């Protein structure tokens, strides 16, 4: 009954930094590093971005499908 509003992907682009993605066997974690050298985790896989940060927001289940081996 509620409309689905897509997040603008431009908001997720980090300019002038490095993104690291760890596709683990059970979960995926994303971090970024800007010029300051500080590495920060990025929240992934959450539906409501207005909620306060929780540890589980920084870890997303990994799902991969192999179609043509």
C-alpha positions in Angstrom: 0.0 0.0 0.0 3.0 2.3 0.4 4.8 3.5 -2.7 8.4 2.3 -3.2 10.9 5.2 -3.5 14.2 4.3 -5.1 17.3 5.9 -3.6 19.3 8.1 -6.0 22.5 6.1 -6.7 24.4 9.4 -7.1 24.1 9.8 -3.3 26.2 6.6 -2.8 29.2 7.7 -5.0 32.2 8.6 -2.9 34.4 11.1 -4.8 38.1 11.2 -4.3 38.5 8.0 -2.3 38.9 4.2 -2.4 36.1 1.7 -1.9 36.8 -1.8 -0.6 34.3 -4.7 -0.8 34.8 -7.9 1.0 32.6 -10.7 -0.4 32.9 -13.2 2.5 31.4 -16.6 2.6 28.5 -15.5 4.8 28.4 -11.7 4.6 29.6 -8.7 2.5 31.2 -5.6 4.1 31.9 -2.3 2.3 34.4 0.3 3.5 35.8 3.6 2.0 38.9 5.6 2.6 39.3 9.2 1.7 42.4 11.3 1.6 42.6 11.5 5.4 43.6 7.8 5.6 40.7 7.0 7.9 38.9 3.8 6.7 35.1 3.9 7.4 32.5 1.2 7.0 29.4 1.9 4.8 25.9 0.8 5.8 24.6 -1.7 3.2 21.4 -3.6 2.8 19.1 -1.5 5.0 15.7 -0.3 3.9 15.3 2.8 6.0 18.3 5.2 5.9 16.8 7.5 8.5 17.2 4.9 11.3 20.1 5.3 13.7 23.2 3.2 12.9 23.3 -0.4 14.3 26.2 -2.9 13.9 24.0 -5.1 11.7 23.7 -2.3 9.1 27.3 -2.7 8.1 27.1 -6.4 7.2 24.9 -7.8 4.4 24.4 -11.4 3.6 26.4 -12.6 0.6 24.4 -14.3 -2.2 26.1 -15.4 -5.4 24.7 -17.4 -8.3 26.9 -19.2 -10.8 25.0 -19.6 -14.0 27.7 -20.8 -16.5 30.7 -22.7 -15.1 
